[in-house]
Amino acid sequence: MSIPKWKIKGIVDDYDECGCCGRRGLRRTVALMPLDADGNEDGTAEDVVYYGTSCAATALGWTQREVSATARAAQSEQDERDAYARRVISIYAPVEFAPVRDMARVYYGRNASRRDTGVKATEEVAKLLAEARATLADTTTGPARPSGIEDFRRYVVIFTHDRQIHLIRRVPEDEFKRKEQAASAHRRADEIGGSVLVVAALDAQAAHDVAYADELTREWNAKAWQAAHV
């Protein structure tokens, strides 16, 4: 069986010109990574080409429908990897330079099965952060995504009385709107017998993880936010 020359990496909105036929004004293009003779990826983001669906179909010997479906699936997988990376960074970046004892408590608190197995929390946290940052720095299907503590945004989280998250909203930059939101959040929490918490994260999904984390994780999260915005 012949091996395709290309692998579809996702859908790209930033390139509107087909790298094959030169057609311009395309709504989106398909990112294609070259493959070696064994069918393995043979390059980096700089080696990726961006084709319209018609040219991509010709290059792969597929139909345009197959190309579109595969590209959407590949992009969905990339989006999931990005989301996971944002959660990892939002949890572990604040303790990256914390005392080893605190870092270990945060890591093993989330990975209890790895305690007393010889796995070093410092090495694992460094590995997780390196992989997450590399994921968000990948420009194969678009520009690099925010990945630093300075990119964190604050989110107000409303809990129900049984500590289930009722609502998550990004905190506005405007001071008046911020105070207005805080007052509204506390009123709503009082209505449902819940509570309010403010955390910092790369997005709302990551804020969800931080909000449910242990007290030490949230403490370092707050410290990281303050240090990045002094």
N, C-alpha and C positions, 0 to 999 in steps of 0.2 A: 504494500500500500504506500502510495506516495505521501510525503510529509509536506504540509503547507509551508510556504516560505515565510508566512507572517502569522503573528498571533494578535488577536484583537484585545486591546487593553481597556477600551472604553470609548465614551462619547466626549467630544471636545467642542465647547462653544467659543473658544478664544481664537480658533483658526477658521476663517471662512473661505479659504482657498484650497482647492484640491492639489495635493503635492504630486499627483500623477498627470492629470490633464490640464491643470492650471485654471480650471473654472473658478470664478470668484463669486462672492455673494451667497455662499452656501449658509444655511441656517446652522449647520453643525457638520463636523467631520468625524471620521472614525480613526482612532489612534491605533497604528499597526507597529508592533515590535518585530524586528527581523529575527529569524530563527536560524540555528546552525543545522548542519546535516543530520544531527540526531534529534532535531525538533525542540531543542532548548533555546531559551531566549539568548540572543547574541548581541547584546548592546546595553546601552543605558538610555535615559530619557532623551539624550542628544541624538540618538540613532533612530528614534521613533519617527515615522512619517504619518502624515494626516491626509487621508483620502476621502472623497465623497463616497457615499454608499455604493454608487454604480461602479466606480473604479475599484473600490475595496472588494466588491463581489467578483469582479473580473480577476483581480490578483489572487483571490482565494479559490476561485472556481465554485463559488456559492451563488445563491440567489440573493437579491437585495433584502428580501424578508429575513433570510437566515442571518445576514450580516447585521441588520438592525436589531434583531432579537438577541444575538450574541453580544453585541456592543452594549445594549441596555443591561444585560445580566452582568457583564464585566464591570460596568460602571457602578452597578448596585453593590457588587462585592467590594469595590474600591471605597465606596461611601461607608460601608460597614467597617472596613479597616480604619478609615479616618475617624469614625465615631469612637471606635475602641481606643485608638491612639489618644484622642482628646480626653477620654476618661482616665487613661493611665497617667497622662501628664497632670491632669487636674488633681489626682490623688497623690502621686508620688513626687512631682517636682517641688512642692513646698518642703519636703523633708530631705531633699537631695543633699543638702549641706547641714542637716540637723545633727545633733549628737547621735552616735551610732546606736545608743540604747533606744532613743526615740524612733529612729528609722526602723530598727528591728521590731519594735512594738507595733508600728504601723503595718509593716510588711507581713509579719506573722499573724497579726490580727485578721488579715484578709486571706492568709494562706496557712491556716493552722496545720494542715497535713504536712507541711514542709519543715515545721519546727522539729528540732532534734534529729534531723536527717543529714546534717553536714552541709546543708545549703546555707550560704552566707547571704544575709539580707542585703548587705552593702553591694555585693556583686549582682544580685538579682534585680535590685532597684536600678542600678546603673544600666543593666542590660535592657530592662523594660523601657526605660526612658530613651535609650539610644535607638531602639527599634521604633518606638512611637514617633520620635522626632524625624527619623528617616522616612517613615511613612508619610508624614505631613509635608516633608520637604520634597517628595517625589513630584516632579513636574510633567509626568507623562501625559496626564489628561487635563492639565490646568496649572495655574500658578501655585506656588507653595502656599500652604495654609498656615495660619497663626499657630504657634506652638510654644511660646514663652510665657512665663508668669506675667510679664508686662502686657500680654494679650488677654489675660483673664478679665472677665466682666463679672460684676456682682449680680446675684439673683436672690430675690426674696422667695422664701419657701414657706407655705402655710401647711401645717400638719393638722390632722384631725385629732380627736381626743385619744385615739388608740395608735398614734404615731404613724399613720399612713399619710403620704403626701397628697394633699388636696389640690394644691396649685403651685406652679412655679412661674415667676415672671422676672424678666430682666429689670434691674434697677435703672431708672433713667439717669442720664448725666446731669440734667437740669435739677438744681437744688430744690426749687419749688415743687416740681413734679415728683421728685424723690420723697419729699416730706408728705406730699399728698398720697403717694402710693403706700408709704409706711403706715399712715393713719388708716387707710382703707384696709390694709392687710391685717392690722390689729383688730379692727372692727369685725372683719370676717372671722378671724380666729376666735374672738369672743363669742360670736354667734354659734359656732360649731363646737365650742369647748376645746379648741385646739391651741396651737402655739405658732410663733413666727420665728424663723431663722434666716439669716442672710449669709450666703456662702459665695465664694469666688470660683469660677471655672471657665473653661474655654467655650462651653455652650450649655444650653439648658439640660441636655441629656447627661452631660458630665456633672452638672450641678446636682442632679438627682442622686448620683453616686456619692458625692461629697456630703450631701445632706443626710444620707443614711449611714455615713461612716462613723467610726468611733470618735469620742470626744477629743482624743489626742490629734487625730487627723484633722479635725475641724479647727483645733487650736493652731496648728501649723499652717493651715490654709489661711486663717485670718492674719497670721504674722507675715506670710508671704505677700498677701495683698497690700498690707500696710507698708512693708519694706519697698515694694515696687511703686508705691504712689506717695512717697514722702515729698 
